[in-house]
Amino acid sequence: MSQKSKVPLGPVKLCVDTKGFEDGRLVQFEIWMKKGGVEKVVDQVNGTVRGGKGEAIWTPHASEKRDSLKKSEPTEEEGEAEEYYFKARVGDLEVQSDPWIFLYPLEIYVTDDNGTPLDGVEFEIEFSDGSKEKGTFKQGCAKFKGAPKGKFKL
């Protein structure tokens, strides 16, 4: 099995080699999501052949999730790993891409029992993929540009 690419959440450039096909030909991209053993089509975009490549841009739909954690609760977020791939078609020929996973922006805001934001407090966070980062809360806030979806421990 191939290594999954990690892609920041946002527009994704889909590209397939189309050598031998004339420029301007339609390329259909189906975007698939696999989660918990279930695979489904989540979107479709069209592109065109230019210079031996079929390309299109896909913008995934995302929503903000905001939770409040109480001191007595574990600091974890539940979530099953999702992976994505596309199937590209030109005429009746089809190819499937390698899988990728999205990395999401994550903001954590922490206050003490009186509601005062923690400032200068060091932390370590462990993400669902086992990676760890250390940091310091600034005015109660810690920001991460690319966190994998799933549980984390703070």
C-alpha positions in Angstrom: 0.0 0.0 0.0 1.3 3.5 -0.8 2.1 6.2 1.7 -0.8 8.6 2.3 0.0 12.3 1.5 -0.8 14.9 4.1 -2.6 17.9 2.5 -3.6 21.1 4.3 -7.4 21.7 4.2 -8.3 23.9 1.3 -8.4 23.8 -2.5 -6.7 20.6 -3.9 -5.1 20.5 -7.4 -6.1 17.2 -9.0 -3.7 16.1 -11.8 -3.5 13.0 -14.0 -1.1 12.1 -16.8 -3.1 12.2 -20.1 -0.3 11.8 -22.7 -1.8 10.8 -26.0 -5.1 12.6 -25.5 -5.8 15.8 -27.4 -5.8 19.2 -25.6 -9.3 20.4 -24.6 -10.6 16.9 -23.9 -12.9 16.5 -20.8 -11.4 14.9 -17.7 -13.9 13.9 -15.0 -12.7 13.7 -11.5 -14.7 11.8 -8.8 -13.6 12.5 -5.3 -14.0 9.6 -2.9 -13.8 9.4 0.9 -13.0 6.2 2.8 -14.0 6.1 6.5 -14.4 3.1 8.7 -14.3 0.7 5.8 -17.0 2.6 3.9 -16.2 4.4 0.7 -18.4 6.9 -1.0 -18.3 9.6 -3.7 -18.3 13.1 -2.0 -17.9 15.4 -5.0 -17.2 15.6 -8.8 -15.3 18.2 -10.7 -14.4 18.5 -14.4 -11.1 19.5 -15.9 -9.5 19.5 -19.3 -6.4 18.0 -21.0 -3.6 20.5 -21.6 -0.1 19.5 -22.6 -0.4 15.9 -21.6 -2.0 16.6 -18.2 -5.6 16.6 -17.0 -6.1 19.1 -14.2 -8.9 20.5 -12.0 -9.2 22.2 -8.7 -11.4 20.7 -5.9 -12.4 22.8 -2.9 -13.6 20.5 0.0 -16.5 21.7 2.1 -15.5 22.2 5.8 -17.3 23.5 8.8 -16.1 24.9 12.1 -16.4 22.7 15.2 -16.2 24.4 18.5 -16.3 22.6 21.9 -15.7 23.6 25.4 -13.8 21.2 27.7 -14.2 21.2 31.4 -11.2 20.5 33.7 -12.7 17.2 34.8 -13.1 15.9 31.2 -10.3 14.3 29.2 -8.9 16.7 26.6 -9.6 14.5 23.6 -11.6 14.9 20.4 -13.2 11.9 18.9 -13.0 11.2 15.2 -12.3 8.4 12.8 -9.6 8.8 10.2 -10.8 9.8 6.8 -8.8 9.3 3.7 -9.6 10.7 0.2 -8.6 9.7 -3.3 -9.9 10.6 -6.8 -10.8 8.6 -9.9 -10.1 10.4 -13.1 -11.9 9.5 -16.4 -11.1 10.4 -20.0 -13.7 8.7 -22.2 -14.0 5.1 -21.0 -10.5 5.0 -19.4 -10.2 5.4 -15.6 -7.3 5.7 -13.1 -7.3 6.0 -9.3 -5.0 8.3 -7.3 -3.0 7.4 -4.2 -4.9 8.3 -1.0 -4.4 11.4 1.0 -5.5 12.8 4.4 -6.4 16.4 5.3 -4.6 18.4 8.0 -7.0 20.8 9.7 -6.4 24.1 11.5 -6.9 23.7 15.3 -7.2 26.4 17.9 -7.3 25.7 21.6 -8.3 28.3 24.1 -7.8 27.6 27.9 -8.7 29.5 31.0 -8.2 28.9 34.7 -11.1 28.3 37.1 -11.8 32.0 37.3 -12.1 32.4 33.5 -8.7 34.1 33.2 -6.8 33.0 30.0 -3.6 31.0 30.7 -0.6 33.0 29.6 3.0 31.6 29.5 1.9 28.1 30.5 3.8 25.4 28.6 2.0 22.4 27.1 2.6 19.3 25.0 -0.1 18.0 22.6 -0.1 14.5 21.1 -2.1 14.1 17.9 -4.0 11.1 16.6 -1.1 10.1 14.3 1.3 9.9 17.3 3.1 13.2 16.5 3.7 15.6 19.3 4.3 19.3 19.6 5.3 21.5 22.5 4.3 25.1 23.0 3.3 27.9 25.3 -0.2 29.3 25.7 -0.3 33.0 24.7 -3.3 34.8 26.3 -5.0 31.4 26.6 -4.6 30.4 22.9 -2.6 27.8 21.0 -2.9 27.5 17.2 -1.9 24.7 14.9 -2.0 25.1 11.1 -2.1 21.4 10.3 -3.5 18.9 12.8 -4.6 15.5 11.7 -8.3 14.7 12.4 -9.0 12.5 15.4 -8.2 12.4 19.1 -5.6 14.6 20.7 -4.2 14.7 24.2 -3.2 18.0 25.8 
